[in-house]
Amino acid sequence: MYLTKEVKAKIFQQHGGEAKNTGSTEGQIALFTHRINHLTGHLKNNHKDYNTERSLVRLVGKRRSLLDYLKKKDIVKYRELIIDLNIRK
C-alpha cells in the first residue's frame, strides 16, 4: 500500500506541525498532493481507468478549494506551501 500510517504521519509532521494535527489546511493539501502524484503515475500506465481519473479530478478540485482558502487566510503560508510542494499557479 502506498499510503501507510507512517507516511501519513510524516506528511502531517512536515506540513501540519505535528503528526496528530491532521486537520490543518497545510497538512491536508500536502496529503492531497501526495495522493494526486500517486494517481497520476497510475494513470500513466492505465490510461483507460476512468474511475481513477474521476477520483483524480475530484482530488484536484478539493485541493484547489483548500488552496484558495489558505490564500485568503494567510498568503505567506500559501506561497511557502506552493514552493515546497512544487504546485503550479
C-alpha positions, 0 to 999 in steps of 0.5 A: 500500500502506498499510503501507510500510517507512517507516511501519513504521519510524516506528511502531517509532521512536515506540513501540519506541525505535528503528526496528530494535527491532521486537520490543518489546511497545510497538512491536508493539501500536502496529503492531497498532493501526495495522493494526486502524484500517486494517481497520476503515475497510475494513470500513466500506465492505465490510461483507460481507468476512468474511475481513477481519473474521476477520483483524480479530478475530484482530488484536484478540485478539493485541493484547489478549494483548500488552496484558495482558502489558505490564500485568503487566510494567510498568503505567506503560508500559501506561497511557502506551501506552493514552493515546497510542494512544487504546485503550479499557479 
